[in-house]
Amino acid sequence: MTHRTEQDKINRKEANQRYYKLEENKEQRRIKSRSYSKRDYVKAKAHEYYVANKMHWGEKNKKKWGGMRQENEDIKRLHEEWARANGYRDNDVLHATNAERLVNYGEKK
């Protein structure tokens, strides 16, 4: 088994690109590509990819940064409800309560 170095791989890739860039070799490349896509295992792989990704195909043209996502807003809303229910949003009393706890803890030691 021959191990090719990274430079060998780069050289081979560049040679293939030069070869298939010529007009007389483009048809040969098309024929090779068509025959490859007709193989059973390639069809199965393409179908797996389709099934796994078909729900996201409509998102190709969406903007990448369209603002905050809905699930983040839900998480934030639920967190705020929890914080209010557990007294974390009463900031007027919270600071005084924490200071009192620190003083009491220091006196116990």
Secondary structure, DSSP 4 states (H G I P E B T S, - for coil): -PPPPHHHHHHHHHHHHHHHHSHHHHHHHHHHHHHHHTSHHHHHHHHHHHHHHGGGGGGTTS-S--SS-HHHHHHHHHHHHHHHHTTTT-HHHHHHHHHHHHHHHHHH-
